[in-house]
Amino acid sequence: MSRILLALVFAAVTALSPGLATAARPHAESESSRKAHGEILKFYGFYEDQAMQDYVNQVGTRVARQSDWPDAEFKFFVLDDDSINAFTTGCCFIYVHRGLIAYLESEAELATVLGHEIAHVTANHPQKRRTQGLLANILAIGATLATGSGAIGQLANLGAGAWIQGYGRENEMEADRLGLKFATKAGYRPQAMADVFKVFKDQERFELDRARREGREPRIYHGIFSSHPAPDARTVQAAMGAARITSEPPGGWVDNREIFLHHLDGLPYGSSRVQGIVRDNRFYHAGMGITMAFPRAWTVDNLRDRILAYTRNKDTVMQVTVDARPPTQSPREFLLTRLKGKPVAFSEAIESNGMQGYSIVTRNGSPLDNGQGPVRWAVLYRDNSAYVFAGASRASVNSRPEADGVIRSVVETMRGLKPAEFPLAEPYRIAVVPYDGKTPLSTYAHDVPVESYQLEELELMNGLYPDKVPAFGQLFKIVQ
């Protein structure tokens, strides 16, 4: 849920920031959207599967040609992020996360998602939208611990009441109406938009069910379709009327479920190889050739540009980032330069698994107590990279974080990958298989890499939540 919220924060920021979506004239590519494009790819990463990129662009272009701006050059991108999200920054950039694609069931569903975002552009919603004030409270999630801005504290407090304001109910319903019209004119089954709504409603229902079981407040977020009613039969008929389609086309509606699932086969589930993989709280990265471990009871969030790890009670947190190794600086000089101006309580040279490094405890800077508490910093040099660790606890002992020993032990677990471990750095992937009509779904759910609720996650991925099963021979998604 925190990864979904982080993605929605960034998507909202790119569209809400002053000047980010101010196209000079209709249909013209916005200079600000073009500039934001580079930052978006840097933050999320571009999903490097050209076949999938081409497929999404093909579907999106088909819908865009039936929009109110048929001559506009829309561009569609799949982001290498497992969040359930899609967004636009204005003319004419449309982004969809591979995490959302994994939960869709057909090309028609994908078309309605893209049509919804195209409609936001043609209706000038990004230009009209304004920040609602909530972003200031949670934007710091993506900031570094070094800023002392409370980034990890915000992460720790993320939960009940934290959501992202979208375009507003009126604009979202307009985008539904227009997007459904565009997709219908392109020949796609109009009821597919209701199926997409079900994806988000099922996610919300599961979170409510899970929160009830765990005795906590639900963490409900506002996604692209969750702030307004799902389209009903009347809405579908209205969309068909607007598209001047009075009945089902002679060749039938386009759904292309099997074609869509064929493109999903092999899609990474969770983190990709580029991001590195977390298995049983051990991080593996084939490109960097490194691995490190975190305590098993901790939550490990593998974000695009850092790893965040924290205790169940969120009273101890760690962050790991990687920088280019300065050729002329020792580990000590590197860390002192980075922490310039912060009062140092303790410092020492360290060595771990053949890597030289340095460690410092600053007297303040902890994001868990408004910057008052100490922070343990460490850097390890390996090849051309500098791995930077930071850890803090809500309490301190002898001017050190209370969990200082655990923080230091995590640093010491970092080492190079052994040859036999490289396969562990490969991502989990979606496989599409026919259902044999007899194997319990719980058998397939064992391979879903989540700590709990594996069966529910598999059901959600296949539109089966709760307690449904596929029909005999029906293609469905599993994780391998």
Buried (B, 14 or more C-beta within 10 A) or exposed (E): BBBBBBBBBBBBBBBBBEEBBBBEEEBEBBEBBBEBBEBBBEBBBBBEBEEBBEBBBEBBBBBBBBBBBEEBEBBBBBBBBBBBBBBBBBBBBBBBBBBBBBBBBBBBBBBBBBBBBBBBBBBBBBBEBEBBEBBEBBBBBBBBBBEBBBBBBBBBBBBEEBBBBBBBEEBBBBBBBBBBBBBBBBBBBBBBBBBBBBBBBBBBBBBEBBBEEEEEEBBBBBBBBBBBEBBEEEBBEBBBEBBEBEEEEEEEBBBBBEEBBEBBEBBBBBBBBBBBBBEEBBBBBBEBBBBBBBBEEBBBBBBBEBBBBBBEEBBBBBBBBBEEBBEEBBBBEBBBEBBEEBEEBBBEEBEBEEBBBBBBBBBBBBBBBEBEBBBBBBBBBBEEBBBBBBBBBBEBEEEBBBBBEBBBEBBBBBBBBEEEBEEBBEBBBBBBBEBEEEEEBEEBBEBBBEEEBBBBBBBBBBBBBEEEBBEEEEBBBBBE
